[in-house]
Amino acid sequence: MTTYLLQGPDGRPYRSTTRGVLGGHRRGRIYGRLDCPAALRAIARGGYVADRVFFADEATAIAAGYRPCGVCLRQEYRAWKER
């Protein structure tokens, strides 16, 4: 059985049999879609990979202290910025 390493709401990693639906950057404290163009560009340049984390859902990413990506989650980012 395949297991995935996800980030929990407390910021600690845990193993799950369910794949994460959002990816994030640990140092930047940003989360976004797995197909985010900005993240894919960073990965292609060879960066980002060591600091990549995954989340089961948006609520978990927010609870862990991450903010939405301004590229792939524009509406969520605008709402976050207005707060």
C-alpha positions in Angstrom: 0.0 0.0 0.0 1.3 3.4 -1.0 1.6 6.1 1.7 2.0 9.8 1.3 3.7 12.3 3.7 1.3 15.1 4.4 1.6 18.2 6.7 -0.9 18.3 9.6 -2.7 21.3 11.1 -0.1 21.4 13.8 2.7 21.7 11.2 4.0 18.2 11.8 4.3 15.6 9.0 2.2 12.4 9.1 1.7 9.4 6.8 -1.6 8.9 5.0 -2.9 6.5 2.4 -4.8 9.4 0.8 -2.8 11.6 -1.5 -2.6 15.4 -0.7 -4.7 17.7 -2.8 -2.6 20.9 -2.2 1.1 21.5 -2.3 3.0 24.1 -0.3 6.4 25.7 0.2 7.7 25.3 3.8 10.0 28.3 3.9 7.5 30.6 2.1 4.5 29.3 4.1 2.5 29.3 0.8 0.0 26.7 -0.4 -1.5 26.1 -3.8 -2.8 23.6 -6.4 -0.5 20.8 -7.4 -0.5 22.1 -11.0 0.4 25.7 -10.0 2.4 27.3 -12.8 4.6 29.2 -10.3 5.5 26.1 -8.4 6.1 24.0 -11.5 8.5 26.7 -12.8 10.4 26.7 -9.5 10.6 22.9 -9.5 11.8 22.9 -13.1 14.6 25.3 -12.1 15.7 22.8 -9.4 14.5 24.7 -6.5 11.6 24.3 -4.1 11.7 20.4 -4.0 13.4 20.1 -0.6 10.9 22.5 0.9 7.8 21.0 -0.7 5.0 19.9 1.6 1.5 18.5 0.9 -1.9 19.0 2.5 -5.1 17.0 2.6 -7.2 20.1 2.3 -7.3 23.9 2.5 -8.4 24.0 6.1 -5.3 22.0 7.1 -3.0 24.3 5.2 -4.5 27.4 6.8 -4.4 25.8 10.3 -0.7 25.1 9.8 -0.1 28.8 9.1 0.2 28.8 5.3 -1.3 31.5 3.0 -2.9 30.9 -0.4 -0.8 31.3 -3.6 -1.4 34.5 -5.5 -0.9 32.7 -8.9 -3.1 29.6 -8.8 -5.5 30.6 -6.0 -6.2 34.3 -6.8 -9.6 34.6 -5.2 -8.4 33.0 -2.0 -5.3 35.1 -2.0 -7.3 38.3 -2.4 -9.5 37.4 0.5 -6.5 36.5 2.6 -4.8 39.8 1.8 -8.0 41.8 2.7 -8.0 40.3 6.2 
